[in-house]
Amino acid sequence: MDKEEARQRIKKLRETINHHRYLYHVQDKQEISDEALDSLKKELWDLEQEYPELITVDSPTQRIGGKPLKQFKKIKHPERMLSLNDAFSEEDMEDWEKRIKKLVSEPLNYYCELKLDGLAIELIYSNGVLQTCSTRGDGSIGEDVTQNLKTVEDIPLKLNSDADVVVRGEVFLNKKEFSRINREQEAKGLPKYANPRNVAAGSIRQLDPKITAGRKLESNAYDILNKGDDHQQKHQILKEFGFRINSNNKYCKDLSEVFKFQNYWKKKREGLPYEIDGIVVIVNDNKTFEKLGVVGKTPRGSIAYKFPLRQSQAIIEDIVVQVGRTGAITPVAHLSPVSIGGTTITRATLHNEDEIKRLGVKIGDTVIVGRAGDVIPDIIKVLVEMRTKKEKDFKMPSNCPVCSARLVRPQREVLWRCPNPKCFARQRKSIYHFVSRAAFDIRGLGPKIIDKLLDEGLIQTPADLFNLKEGDIIPLERFAEKSAQNIISSIQSRKEIELSRFIYSLGIRNVGEETARNLANKLQDIENLQKASKEDLENVQDIGPIVSESIVEWFSKEKNTHVVQRLKKSVRIIHQPPKSRKLEGKIFVLTGALQSLTRESAKGKILDMGGEVSGSISSNTDFVVAGDVPGTKLKKARDLNIKIVFEKEFLKMIK
Ligand code: IVH
């Protein structure tokens, strides 16, 4: 993205974020999930880091969202209630530490807390007696919700001390209570709440304390102003004063302990009775924390290290239709790579034509993508606010993208179908061939997985294999014999390929391994092959009119040249002329297993030296290479009086 594009995108992101934050904070309404909103904020933050000159004072990254509701009395906070920047990866955390290490020389230790998904509150005590309770509001002025919060049982009305203190914490709702309230809402025919935080906010920011009392809210205190030497001590003091603190919080001596703590809770969060969306990491020493100061709305000395988002924004780069095993046509969105649930994905299903209409999705749109469990992600919503007018409508094709047959949509079905029963088979065979031993040799990518990848619309041509990301194929993990990670690394490990293999892998009719090798040796690169005329081709060893015709025909189809074009972007095609011609013209047959090399590499060596390998013995055979437990071929060789070479001798020949 160049600077001008970044400027446009930043503008749209700010408008969209502001719109949703206004709905959320001021109107208590929610149109997109917290995670989706977080992902938009993250993209804005990243763009602003890349182009700091585009940061403006009114950017949502610089300002605390939310205005106090008019109905409430206002309370001025004795000190500003700040907010936190988000980190989503260990790398983000390391960057944060680097930034603060530039500013302070003291050793850094951290206090880590669970980040509860609730509402921030401030409690003011005078002589140990609770005076006022407020929400954050705009950070300087909050809403007076004293009466409502007094109904929250674990907030002490009187402390075990007669100090004057300002305490901050979070009010939240446990998961059980959340479900109970939603069941109640449902029974009353009222809309359900999206998440526990919404109920907590809704219960506190309303005018009738009886409603608050009817919902079992809980609280955790996490800060007490101007007390203690370090953050851990603050928690101790809070506990002694009678506040409820979170017993899972932990002192961590360095970032590696912080990472362990975050990883632990990423796995165990489901078991907690309440929702958390990450951890809060705070520079433990109070003096160092203060010295680090505040930038904009956030203290430099602490950060929210969030769990991976299960929803994210993404840009639809293309919509491609996919033919499944039953001929069903599925539109699939090709996305700009985004991270969901901790892995990167590039594909989302659009299910069918009606779904595209329902979502109103266009190519180029910014959308929210999500994954529910182990299924291929789908598109939840189009962010119409993000449109630039450059988006293009998607039109369902009338012909099959694989075999060109006219598509049909049987009455009352939602799916279009390719009526050609051989279509899927044709498509998958070309991919089986592409990954096979003598072609790209992608191990672990068997027919079962390929069928599934095709069915799910994750690939359509061999070129798609190289763009797959781990997260795309996680839905196949249970089904595949290899893990998603292994499959991806197996694919990625084959990004350098000999020209002859490359030519063979294309699956051009009549072009076997030997022909591919002759073509590679003569033409030297793929461009020359693509350009070659029938006459040029017929000058290549052993190529006659039939083979040359198939090659020219294959390259005349745009569909095919497009695949080659895309493959060239992902893989490096190399060509080394044969090292020696020592075995030129000699025909070999292999039988039995060799000790020191596989059959494939034995074959490769023979071909490299100009020889040929045949599957069966005839009077033309020059050598039969016999390994352990040779088959019936050995007997036949003897009968035909063909020279038999054993492993040792063979190794000498190919040296
Ligand atoms: S410390 C400068 N500790 O997360 C704010 N916050 O984005 C320092 N939150 O508004 C807050 N659990 O409402 C802190 N253990 C915890 C928290 C926590 C939840 C919320 C809080 C704050 C937001 C930060």
Boltz pocket constraint, residues with backbone or C-beta under 6 A from the ligand:
constraints:
  - pocket:
      binder: B
      contacts: [[A, 81], [A, 82], [A, 83], [A, 84], [A, 85], [A, 113], [A, 114], [A, 115], [A, 116], [A, 117], [A, 118], [A, 119], [A, 120], [A, 121], [A, 169], [A, 170], [A, 222], [A, 280], [A, 297], [A, 299], [A, 304]]
      max_distance: 6.0
